[in-house]
Structure formats: C-alpha cells, structure tokens
Amino acid sequence: MAMDHEGITQAPGALPIVGHLVPLLRDPLHFLKTLGSHGDLVQIRLGPQTAVVVCRPELVQEVLLHDRVYDKGGPIIERIGNALGEGLASCPHSAHRRQRRTLQPAFSRSCLHEYAAIMTEQIETLTTGWSEGQTVDVATQLYTFASGTIARTLFTAKAAEPAIDTVKECLPDIFRGIYQQAVLPPWLNRLPLPSNLRYKRARNRAWAEVSKTISLYRQDDETHGDVLSMLLKTRDDAGGALGDAEIHAQIMTLLVAGIESTAVALTWAAHLLCQYPDIQERLRTETTKALGTRTATWDDLPQLDLARRVITETLRLYPPGWILTRTTATEARLANAVIPPETTLVYSPYLIHHDERFNPRPGSFDPDRWLPEEQHMRGAFIPFGGGARKCIGDNYAMTLATLALATIVTRWRLSPVDSRPPKVEPRMTLAPHDLHVRVECVEREPAQSS
C-alpha cells in the first residue's frame, strides 16, 4: 500500500484526473465504510485535490477538541458558508466564540421549555391529521412538520411567513447542491449545469426572503419573543448591535440545519419502527403509560426513555451530518503522522458509527445499546460533532424528535407499504428517498394517574 506521508495511507482505486470522485458521487456510504480497513488516516483524491479521512474515534475527537489547529474549512464547510453565510456552522475559529455566546441564550433550558409548547402544538396538528389505513408520505409530512415547528421558534411574526414557505421549498436543492459542489472540482461548479443553476436559484431565493424578513422586523421594532427578535436586541462585548449579514447567517444556519436534520432523523425512525414491530410495540407500551391519549409535552420527557433511545440509535445508523471537513491552520501531529498546514481533513460520523471495531453489530437496530449500563467507546458516537463546535441545537433536536415520535406511536401503528428498503440520497444529510408508511389507529386507554 503506497504512503504519501508517514502514517497516511492512500486509498486504492483512484482514477486519473478524477481521483475518487466516482464512488463519492455514486455510492459514498459504501466507499467510506471501506476506508477504515486501509488505516487510521487515509488519503483520498477529489480531482486534483487531496484530503485525509480520519478513521478512528479518538483521532476524530482530537480534531474536534482542538478547533484552533483543526479549523472549520475544506470543501464541505466552504460550500455551507457559501449557501448559508458565515454562521455558527461554518465560521472560522476566530469568529466562533463570539457567535456562540451570541446564540447560546436562545438554547438555554428555560427557552427550550418555552419552545416545547410550540412543539406540542405542532405535534398535535401532525398526529391528528392522519386517517385510518392511510398511506403517509412520511418524508414529506415530517419535513413539513419540522420546518413549521423550527420556523415558529425562530420567527413568530406574520411577516415571516413568506420566508418560511420559501426556505422550505428551497432546502432540498440547497442541500443537494452543497454536497455536489463540495465534491466536484471548482471549475465544474462554475459551469451553467442544471444542478448548479438549481442550487444557485434556490440559495438566492432563500437568502432574499430571509433578508426581507430581517428588514421587516427592524422596521416594526416589536419584540415577538422569538430567536430573530433576540438576535436583533443582542449586543456584543463592545456593546455593538449585530449586523444584518451576521443575523442572516445565523437564521439561515438554524433554519437549514434544524429542519433537515430533525425531519430526516424522524423519517428514518419511522422506517426502522416499521422494520422492527417488536420494538415499536415496546415503545407503544412506554408511551401509552406516560401519555394515554395526550400529546407529549416537556414534562413527559423523563418518562420517555425508550423513545429517546430509539432516536439515539436512529442517529447512529443514519447520522444527518454524515461527512464534514476541517482544515489544518498550522502543522499538526495526528497519531504518528505530521499533517502540513492547509491540509483538508474529512471526518464521517457514518464511517465511525458503522465500523464494528467501535460499534458492535453496526448494521442492527438496537436501542438497548444505549441503556446506562452498556459500555461505549469514547467518541464512537458523534451525530452532533464535539468540542467547542458541537451542534448548539442538539438538545432542541432531541427534544422535538422524542416528543414527536412518542406521540405518533401512541396514536398510530406504523407498517411498511413497500418491502424494498428506501433509497438513501446522500446530500448534506442522509435523506431517505420516497418513503411511505401505512398508519392504523391504536385503541387507546387513558393514562394512569400517578
């Protein structure tokens, strides 16, 4: 096996000129799962460019924890910045601390408690809108549900509704475009290809509507008790207000990351419960005991342990952010390899989660692997990243997904419509393509009073 630098192995199968672009576009998940067998640090080629894939959990943790050395950067982060602006997900280390402190109050426990009331209302609308024996396009319905819930958290004013509708419509093309443009050589992204044009049109429409909403909020000068109002009133350490570009980037980041990741996780959870009816029945026993006929609320969370474990195991099998990049700001040493400055590093939660060395029986759906007594290798579960750059909305996403799944299962029995597994569409998230589920009403008894 050839070595480029000591301790870094070259992945086999690179073609002249294009390198590993073919497997990265055709079947990236299979390609990623093969890399760990070649070494801990494996170099791949993206056309003329190279990147080093980090294939061990403890090395990924080192990258995530030392964000000054392994800064946000590389083709995927650059495309996220292009799509959403320099918000929390893509800004460099130099801007991160200030941005994180600006947004952190919006994700405090007290704010989450308030958001949960919005979640419960939206869950009620979702779960009472189905009918006995209906075939539900769960990917579409849960996307609409997640986007409505998250958008109502960010903006409550009527003036924001056009922006919410436009972003919902544009997101799939934005996410598809981010991945394609990150993998393809830069010169291809400049050509007027249909995929490039769709991405740019979607990005520009979403940007324009969010900008318009920020202007309308500034003009009416009311506090709507939402995240956008909070950002408009926030002052930095020097006492200055945040500029429109920064507010715009944070809103776009929260909208896009929150909607897509939550919708995708819930859709995969519904699919997995169809495939494992015994786990679905166990979950129904738990949720019926806690909820009876009610919609789940914030106060129910301590009684919904299996629901949370189902979501956690779903995130292991299908992590929404499945491939991410960093760039070395200085020369770095990782394992026994010296990594030069400006090297693109790739880490993949999907790769780590599906490596049997770190997650035994990686292909099986087993929520009980997350029981407190089970032992896990540190860093082998990273759906929300880690270190100072860990996803700021992790608790929000887990709360929304747990409450929604618990209520769905309490009210509806889910069964598959098609025996074939849904096609996975790798874009910026692992989106299930064309997933339908049959729903049947559950005979319910009132919750037992404690």
Secondary structure, DSSP 8 states (H G I E B T S, - for coil): --EEETTEEE-S--BTTTBTHHHHHH-HHHHHHHHGGG-SEEEEEETTEEEEEE-SHHHHHHHHH-TTTEEE-SHHHHHHHHHH-S-TTT--HHHHHHHHHHHGGGGSHHHHHHHHHHHHHHHHHHHTS--TT-EEEHHHHHHHHHHHHHHHHH--SGGGHHHHHHHHHHHHHHHHHHHHHHHS-HHHHTS--HHHHHHHHHHHHHHHHHHHHHHHHHHH----SSHHHHHHH-B-TTS-B--HHHHHHHHHHHHHHHHHHHHHHHHHHHHHHHH-HHHHHHHHHHHHHHHTTS---GGGGGG-HHHHHHHHHHHHHS-SS--EEEEESS-EEETTEEE-TT-EEEE-HHHHHT-TTTSSSTTS--GGGGSTTS---TTS--TT--GGGS-TTHHHHHHHHHHHHHHHHHHEEEEES-SS--EEEESSSEEEES-EEEEEE---------
